[in-house]
C-alpha cells in the first residue's frame, strides 16, 4: 500500500498483478477494503493490474475535516479519472462499490475518455436522502435495528471491530469478514482521533457530500460496456436499485448474487471476477 498524488490530493492505493497489464481501478466505498482481497486476486490472476483506492477523507487518502467537506461528488469523480491517468492505465476499467459506485457513475459520465468499462456494485443512481418514488429505499426494519445499537468507543480497536461485526449480521453480511475488515480499516486510519475513526468506519464523509446535480437522467448517455452487480439480500440499497441502473445504461449486464447482501462475499469473487473480465 502507498499513496499517489492525483487531482491535487493524495490517494491511498494498493496494487495487485502486473504493472504492465490493463488497469482495473476499484473505487472504495469509502475505503479500498470495501473490495475483498479474493476478488482483487482473481482479477489479477485474469491478467489485469488491479488498483483499489480510498476516497478522500478515508483510509490513507488526504484527510482534512470529515465534518466540513470542501469538495463534491464531481470532484471525487475527477479524482478517479486523474488517478487512472497518473497510474498510466487510462482508459481503465472503473469499478465502484456502494457510495464508490455513485462516484463511478458520475466519473463515467463526466470523463468518458478516461475509462474503457464500468462495474457498479451494490449502489444506486440517486443521492443523498430518499430515492426516487420508483426506487426501493433502505429496508426500514433493518435500519431501525442497525441504528438502535449504541456507538462503540471509537478509540478501542476491538470494540470497533465488534460493532462492525454486529452491524454486518443485521445487514445480512458476513460478520467474521466485517470484523476483520473493520480492524484493518482502524489500523490504516491515519489519525487516532475518535471522530476520524468513526468517519472511516461509517462512511460519514459521503453522508455530508454535495451530490448535486442529479445524474440519474444522464445514465442513458453512458457508452461504456457496463456490469451491474447487486446482492439479492441487500437491505441497504435493495436490489431494485441495481435493476434500475442496468435498465437505464444501454447494454448493461445485471449480475444478481442470490446469496449476497450489500458486501461482495469472498465466495462470489470468482463469479464477479469472471463477469468483470468479460467486459474487456
C-alpha positions in Angstrom: 0.0 0.0 0.0 1.1 3.5 -0.8 -0.2 6.9 -1.8 -0.3 8.6 -5.2 -0.9 12.2 -5.9 -3.8 12.8 -8.4 -6.1 15.8 -8.9 -4.3 17.7 -6.2 -4.8 15.2 -3.4 -3.0 12.1 -2.1 -5.0 8.9 -2.6 -4.2 5.7 -0.7 -3.8 2.8 -3.1 -3.0 -0.9 -3.2 -1.9 -2.8 -6.3 -2.2 -6.4 -7.4 -0.9 -8.0 -10.6 1.5 -7.0 -13.4 2.1 -3.2 -13.7 2.0 -3.5 -17.5 -1.4 -5.3 -17.6 -4.7 -3.4 -18.4 -5.8 -1.4 -15.4 -8.9 -2.2 -13.3 -9.4 0.7 -10.9 -11.6 0.0 -7.8 -13.1 3.0 -6.1 -13.6 2.4 -2.4 -16.9 2.7 -0.7 -15.5 4.6 1.1 -12.2 2.8 1.9 -10.5 0.4 -0.5 -11.1 -2.5 1.8 -14.8 -2.5 0.6 -13.3 -4.6 -2.2 -12.5 -8.1 -1.0 -8.9 -9.4 -1.3 -10.2 -12.5 -3.1 -11.8 -10.5 -5.9 -8.6 -8.4 -6.4 -6.5 -11.5 -6.6 -8.9 -13.2 -9.1 -8.8 -10.2 -11.3 -5.0 -10.0 -11.2 -4.9 -13.8 -12.0 -7.0 -13.0 -15.0 -4.3 -10.7 -16.5 -5.2 -7.3 -15.0 -3.4 -4.7 -13.0 -5.8 -4.1 -10.1 -5.6 -0.9 -8.0 -8.1 -0.3 -5.2 -8.1 3.1 -3.6 -9.5 5.1 -0.7 -11.8 8.0 -1.4 -10.8 11.4 0.1 -11.1 11.6 3.9 -11.0 7.8 4.1 -8.2 5.3 4.8 -4.8 6.7 3.8 -6.1 9.3 1.4 -5.9 13.0 2.2 -7.8 13.7 5.3 -8.9 17.3 6.0 -12.1 17.6 8.0 -14.7 14.9 7.6 -17.2 17.2 9.3 -16.9 20.1 6.8 -16.2 18.9 3.3 -14.7 21.3 0.7 -15.4 19.1 -2.3 -18.3 17.5 -4.2 -19.2 14.2 -5.8 -18.0 15.5 -9.1 -14.6 16.2 -7.5 -14.4 12.6 -6.4 -15.3 11.6 -10.0 -12.4 13.8 -11.2 -10.1 12.0 -8.7 -10.9 8.7 -10.4 -10.1 10.0 -13.9 -6.9 11.7 -12.7 -5.8 8.6 -10.8 -6.3 6.4 -13.9 -4.1 8.8 -15.9 -1.4 9.1 -13.2 -1.1 5.3 -13.0 -0.6 5.2 -16.7 -3.7 3.0 -17.2 -6.1 5.3 -19.0 -8.5 4.2 -20.3 -9.2 2.0 -17.3 -11.9 -0.4 -16.3 -13.5 1.6 -13.4 -15.4 -0.2 -10.7 -17.2 1.3 -7.7 -19.0 -0.3 -4.8 -21.6 1.3 -2.6 -21.0 5.0 -2.5 -18.0 4.4 -4.7 -20.5 3.2 -7.3 -22.0 6.7 -7.3 -18.6 8.1 -7.8 -18.0 5.7 -10.7 -21.3 6.6 -12.4 -20.5 10.3 -12.4 -16.9 9.7 -13.4 -18.1 7.7 -16.5 -20.4 10.5 -17.4 -18.0 13.4 -16.8 -14.8 11.7 -18.0 -15.8 9.0 -20.5 -12.4 9.1 -22.3 -10.6 8.0 -19.1 -12.4 4.7 -18.9 -12.9 1.6 -21.1 -15.5 -0.3 -19.0 -17.6 0.2 -15.9 -18.7 -2.1 -13.0 -21.2 -0.8 -10.4 -21.7 -2.9 -7.3 -24.3 -2.5 -4.6 -25.2 1.1 -5.4 -28.0 3.3 -6.7 -28.4 6.2 -9.0 -29.5 9.0 -6.6 -28.1 10.6 -3.5 -28.3 11.8 -0.9 -31.5 11.3 1.0 -34.7 9.4 -0.1 -34.6 7.8 -3.5 -37.0 8.5 -6.4 -40.5 7.1 -6.0 -39.8 4.2 -8.3 -36.7 3.0 -6.4 -36.8 1.0 -3.2 -35.4 2.7 -0.1 -33.4 1.2 2.8 -35.4 -1.5 4.5 -37.0 0.3 7.4 -37.0 -2.6 9.9 -33.3 -3.4 9.2 -32.3 0.3 9.5 -34.2 0.6 12.9 -32.2 -2.4 14.2 -28.9 -1.0 12.8 -29.2 2.5 14.2 -30.6 1.4 17.5 -27.3 0.0 18.6 -25.2 2.1 21.0 -22.0 3.5 19.4 -18.7 1.9 20.5 -15.6 3.6 21.9 -14.1 4.7 18.6 -10.6 4.7 20.2 -10.9 1.0 21.1 -9.9 -1.2 18.1 -11.7 -4.4 19.4 -14.9 -2.5 20.3 -15.0 -1.0 16.8 -14.4 -4.4 15.2 -17.2 -5.9 17.3 -19.5 -3.1 16.4 -18.9 -3.7 12.7 -19.4 -7.5 13.1 -22.8 -6.9 14.8 -23.8 -4.4 12.1 -22.9 -6.9 9.4 -25.1 -9.5 11.0 -28.0 -7.1 10.9 -27.4 -6.3 7.3 -27.0 -9.9 6.2 -23.3 -9.7 5.5 -20.6 -12.0 6.9 -19.8 -10.8 10.5 -16.4 -12.6 10.6 -15.3 -10.8 7.4 -16.7 -7.5 8.6 -14.8 -7.8 11.9 -11.5 -8.4 10.1 -12.1 -5.5 7.6 -13.0 -3.1 10.4 -9.8 -3.9 12.3 -7.8 -3.4 9.1 -9.6 -0.1 8.5 -8.9 1.0 12.1 -5.2 0.2 11.6 -5.0 2.1 8.4 -6.7 5.3 9.6 -4.0 7.9 9.8 -5.4 9.7 12.8 -6.4 8.1 16.0 -8.9 10.9 16.8 -12.3 9.1 17.6 -14.2 11.3 15.2 -11.9 10.4 12.3 -12.1 6.7 13.2 -15.9 6.9 13.3 -16.0 8.7 9.9 -13.8 6.0 8.3 -15.8 3.1 9.7 -19.3 4.5 8.9 -18.5 6.3 5.7 -19.8 9.6 7.2 -17.9 11.6 4.6 -20.3 10.6 1.9 -23.4 11.5 4.0 -22.2 15.1 4.1 -21.2 15.3 0.5 -22.8 17.7 -2.1 -24.1 15.3 -4.8 -25.8 17.9 -6.9 -26.7 18.0 -9.7 -28.6 14.8 -10.2 -27.1 12.3 -12.6 -29.7 9.5 -13.0 -31.3 11.2 -16.0 -27.8 11.1 -17.7 -27.3 7.3 -17.4 -28.6 6.6 -20.9 -25.6 8.6 -22.1 -23.0 6.1 -20.7 -21.5 4.3 -23.7 -19.1 2.0 -21.8 -19.6 -1.7 -21.5 -21.2 -1.9 -18.1 -21.7 -4.6 -15.5 -24.1 -4.1 -12.6 -23.6 -6.4 -9.6 -26.1 -6.5 -6.8 -26.9 -8.8 -3.8 -30.4 -10.2 -3.8 -30.5 -9.8 0.0 -29.2 -6.2 0.1 -31.3 -4.3 2.7 -29.3 -1.0 2.5 -29.7 -0.5 -1.3 -32.3 -3.1 -2.2 -31.8 -4.9 -5.5 -34.3 -2.8 -7.3 -31.8 0.0 -7.4 -29.3 -2.1 -9.3 -32.0 -3.3 -11.7 -32.9 0.3 -12.5 -29.3 1.2 -13.2 -29.0 -1.8 -15.5 -32.2 -0.8 -17.4 -31.1 2.7 -17.9 -27.5 2.2 -19.1 -27.6 0.9 -22.7 -26.5 -2.7 -23.0 -25.6 -3.1 -19.3 -25.5 -6.6 -17.9 -27.1 -7.3 -14.5 -25.5 -9.9 -12.2 -27.6 -10.7 -9.1 -25.7 -12.5 -6.4 -28.5 -14.6 -4.9 -26.9 -15.3 -1.5 -25.3 -11.9 -1.0 -26.4 -8.7 0.8 -24.5 -5.4 0.4 -21.0 -6.7 0.6 -19.4 -9.0 -2.1 -18.6 -12.2 -0.2 -15.3 -14.0 -0.9 -17.4 -17.0 -2.1 -18.7 -14.9 -5.0 -15.2 -13.5 -6.0 -14.8 -15.9 -8.9 -18.2 -15.2 -10.3 -17.8 -11.5 -10.1 -14.3 -11.5 -11.5 -15.3 -13.7 -14.5 -18.1 -11.2 -15.3 -15.8 -8.2 -15.0 -13.0 -9.8 -17.1 -15.6 -10.5 -19.8 -16.1 -6.7 -20.2 -12.6 -6.4 -21.6 
